[in-house]
Amino acid sequence: MRLFHALLLIPLFGAPALAGTTASPATEHQGRRSAADHFADANTTRDGHLTLDQATSGYKSIAKSFAQIDVNHRGYVTMDDIKAWRAAKKAARQASKHAESDATDAAAGVVRPIPATQRWTRAKAMNTSTDMVAPAPMAAPRMGVDLPNAPVDGRQHS
């Protein structure tokens, strides 16, 4: 019981000693900053428009590509312009990567199959488990014209 009481008193006596060891918020590591944070810091006029001068002094990675981002030649870029530029760069990078991969595969004689199209109406449960569901194929569409059946004996009925 005495140990229990002693444990309760530790925070009271140890608090002043521990208070001096905590780091101030200004010296703590904040991690990576978002693009919106960089944009907000560089945008000194706080109007949502980042000019080349503001980008040069506060957002150097955008200043390097300012002409590519400012496609409308307005003299400023917005956060939406930066997002669109980054998305376009990413799409171009992936298209280039896939083109290289396709060229390498074609040179090696690899032929990629075309995905098969399937027609399914609903899922049909199998007998093995409730987690396993196999889709049921749809009936093939009917083609042509339905004609009346011909008589078996060859005579025409009127």
C-alpha positions in Angstrom: 0.0 0.0 0.0 2.9 2.3 0.7 4.3 1.7 -2.7 1.0 2.7 -4.2 0.9 6.0 -2.3 4.5 6.6 -3.3 3.6 6.2 -7.0 0.8 8.6 -6.6 3.2 11.3 -5.2 5.8 11.0 -8.0 4.0 13.3 -10.4 3.6 16.0 -7.8 7.3 16.1 -6.9 8.7 15.2 -10.3 6.6 17.8 -12.3 8.9 20.8 -11.7 11.9 18.9 -12.7 10.3 17.6 -15.9 8.8 20.9 -16.8 12.2 22.3 -17.7 13.1 19.4 -20.0 10.2 19.8 -22.5 11.1 21.3 -25.9 9.4 24.5 -27.0 7.0 24.2 -30.0 9.4 26.4 -32.1 12.2 23.9 -31.8 10.2 20.7 -32.4 10.5 19.0 -35.7 7.3 19.5 -37.8 8.0 17.0 -40.6 7.3 17.7 -44.2 5.3 20.7 -45.1 2.5 20.5 -47.6 2.4 22.4 -50.9 -0.4 24.6 -49.5 1.8 25.6 -46.6 4.6 26.6 -48.9 2.2 28.5 -51.1 0.7 30.3 -48.2 4.1 31.3 -46.9 5.3 32.5 -50.3 2.1 34.4 -51.1 2.9 37.6 -49.1 -0.1 39.5 -50.5 -2.5 36.8 -49.3 -4.6 37.1 -52.5 -4.3 33.5 -53.7 -2.0 34.5 -56.6 1.6 33.7 -56.5 3.8 35.9 -58.7 7.2 35.0 -60.1 8.9 37.4 -57.6 7.0 35.8 -54.6 7.8 32.3 -55.9 11.5 33.2 -56.3 11.8 34.4 -52.8 9.5 31.8 -51.0 8.8 28.8 -53.2 11.9 28.1 -55.3 10.7 24.7 -56.7 7.7 26.5 -58.3 9.8 29.4 -59.5 12.0 27.1 -61.6 8.9 25.9 -63.5 6.8 29.1 -63.3 6.6 29.4 -67.1 5.3 25.9 -67.5 2.7 26.3 -64.7 1.4 29.7 -65.9 -0.1 28.4 -69.1 -2.5 31.3 -69.5 0.4 33.8 -69.2 -1.4 35.8 -66.5 1.8 36.6 -64.5 0.7 34.6 -61.5 -0.2 31.0 -60.6 -2.8 29.7 -58.1 -2.8 26.5 -56.1 -5.1 24.9 -58.6 -2.6 25.7 -61.4 0.1 24.0 -59.4 -2.0 21.0 -58.7 -3.0 20.7 -62.4 0.7 21.0 -63.4 1.8 18.3 -61.0 -1.0 16.0 -62.1 0.0 16.5 -65.8 3.7 15.8 -64.9 2.6 12.6 -63.1 0.5 11.4 -66.0 3.3 12.1 -68.5 5.8 10.2 -66.3 3.5 7.2 -66.1 2.7 7.3 -69.8 6.5 7.3 -70.5 7.0 4.5 -68.1 4.3 2.4 -69.7 5.6 3.2 -73.2 9.1 2.0 -72.2 7.6 -1.1 -70.7 5.5 -1.9 -73.8 8.5 -1.3 -76.1 10.7 -3.7 -73.9 8.0 -6.3 -73.9 7.4 -6.1 -77.7 11.2 -6.4 -78.3 11.2 -9.5 -76.1 8.3 -11.0 -78.0 5.8 -10.7 -75.1 2.3 -10.2 -76.3 -0.2 -8.9 -73.8 -3.7 -10.5 -74.0 -6.7 -8.3 -74.6 -9.0 -8.5 -71.6 -12.0 -10.6 -72.3 -15.4 -9.0 -72.1 -17.9 -10.8 -70.0 -21.6 -10.4 -69.7 -23.0 -11.0 -66.2 -26.4 -10.4 -64.9 -26.0 -11.3 -61.3 -23.8 -13.2 -58.9 -24.5 -16.8 -58.3 -23.4 -18.3 -55.0 -21.3 -21.5 -55.1 -21.8 -24.4 -52.7 -18.3 -24.0 -51.2 -18.6 -20.9 -49.0 -20.7 -17.8 -48.6 -17.6 -15.8 -49.2 -17.0 -17.2 -52.7 -19.4 -15.9 -55.3 -19.1 -16.7 -58.9 -20.9 -14.5 -61.5 -23.5 -16.2 -63.6 -23.2 -15.6 -67.4 -25.9 -13.9 -69.3 -27.7 -15.8 -72.1 -26.5 -15.0 -75.5 -28.6 -12.4 -77.4 -30.9 -13.8 -80.0 -30.1 -13.0 -83.6 -32.1 -13.5 -86.8 -35.8 -13.8 -87.5 -38.2 -16.3 -85.8 -40.0 -18.3 -88.6 -43.0 -20.5 -88.0 -42.2 -24.2 -87.8 -42.5 -26.1 -91.0 -44.9 -29.0 -91.1 -43.3 -32.4 -90.7 -45.2 -34.1 -93.6 -44.3 -31.3 -96.1 -47.9 -30.1 -96.7 -48.8 -26.5 -96.3 -51.5 -25.8 -93.7 -53.9 -23.0 -94.3 
